[in-house]
Structure formats: C-alpha cells, structure tokens
C-alpha cells in the first residue's frame, strides 16, 4: 500500500510505524538480553515481538487504506 503512496520512500515496518503511528520503537526488543529477561522464555519474548508486529501492520492498514481511498488509488490494491 505504501508503495502506491510513495514508491521511492522506505517501506520497512519500523519506518512506517515511526511515520504513521505513535508506537514506540520495538524492533530490537527480542534481541536485548535485558529486555528478554522480562519474559519466562525466549519464545515468549518472540511471541510478544511478533504480536506487536501484527498489531502495527493492522494499524497501518487502516491508515494507508484511508489515504489510498482519498487519492483514488484503492482500486489498484
């Protein structure tokens, strides 16, 4: 969706979240040994990380689809 809005811009999830949402940066959470200690296991940390990714993608869907509708490009998706 973001490729249609701005083909020459960066499209990775962390970048899009920083531009379009108020989500704090989370992409290194599962790599930081101190933050991983908050969870019962590494798999719990990965599940948490993945859950944030999924929620941010869903949040971005609403925002980007609205922008595509506004400029008449929703049919292109």
C-alpha positions as CSV (number, residue, x, y, z in Angstrom):
1,X,0.0,0.0,0.0
2,X,2.8,2.4,0.9
3,X,4.5,1.6,-2.4
4,X,1.5,3.2,-4.2
5,X,1.6,6.3,-2.0
6,X,5.3,6.9,-2.3
7,X,7.3,4.4,-4.4
8,X,10.7,6.0,-3.7
9,X,10.4,6.0,0.1
10,X,11.5,3.4,2.6
11,X,8.8,0.7,3.2
12,X,10.0,-1.3,6.2
13,X,7.7,-1.7,9.2
14,X,9.7,0.2,11.7
15,X,10.0,3.2,9.4
16,X,6.3,3.2,8.5
17,X,5.3,2.9,12.2
18,X,7.5,5.9,13.1
19,X,5.9,8.0,10.4
20,X,2.2,7.0,10.7
21,X,1.7,5.8,14.3
22,X,2.6,6.7,17.8
23,X,4.1,3.2,18.5
24,X,7.4,3.3,20.5
25,X,10.3,1.5,18.7
26,X,10.1,-2.2,19.4
27,X,12.2,-3.9,16.7
28,X,15.2,-4.6,18.9
29,X,13.2,-5.8,22.0
30,X,13.7,-9.5,21.3
31,X,17.4,-9.0,20.8
32,X,18.2,-7.2,24.0
33,X,19.2,-9.7,26.7
34,X,18.0,-7.4,29.5
35,X,14.5,-7.0,27.9
36,X,14.2,-10.7,27.1
37,X,14.6,-11.4,30.9
38,X,11.1,-9.9,31.4
39,X,9.6,-13.0,29.8
40,X,9.5,-16.5,31.0
41,X,11.4,-17.7,28.0
42,X,12.9,-16.5,24.7
43,X,9.8,-17.9,22.9
44,X,7.6,-15.7,25.0
45,X,9.7,-12.7,24.0
46,X,9.4,-13.6,20.3
47,X,5.6,-14.1,20.6
48,X,5.4,-10.6,22.2
49,X,7.5,-9.1,19.4
50,X,5.5,-10.9,16.7
51,X,2.3,-9.7,18.3
52,X,3.5,-6.1,18.2
53,X,4.4,-6.5,14.5
54,X,1.0,-7.9,13.7
55,X,-0.9,-5.1,15.6
56,X,1.2,-2.4,13.9
57,X,0.6,-3.9,10.5
58,X,-3.1,-3.8,11.2
59,X,-2.9,-0.2,12.4
60,X,-1.0,0.8,9.3
61,X,-3.6,-0.9,7.1
62,X,-6.4,1.4,8.4
63,X,-4.2,4.5,7.9
64,X,-2.8,3.6,4.5
65,X,-6.1,2.3,3.0
66,X,-7.8,5.6,4.0
67,X,-5.0,7.6,2.2
68,X,-5.4,5.4,-0.9
69,X,-9.2,6.0,-0.9
70,X,-8.6,9.7,-0.6
71,X,-6.4,9.9,-3.7
72,X,-8.4,7.3,-5.6
73,X,-5.9,4.5,-5.7
74,X,-7.7,1.9,-3.5
75,X,-8.8,0.0,-6.6
76,X,-5.1,-0.5,-7.5
77,X,-4.6,-2.7,-4.4
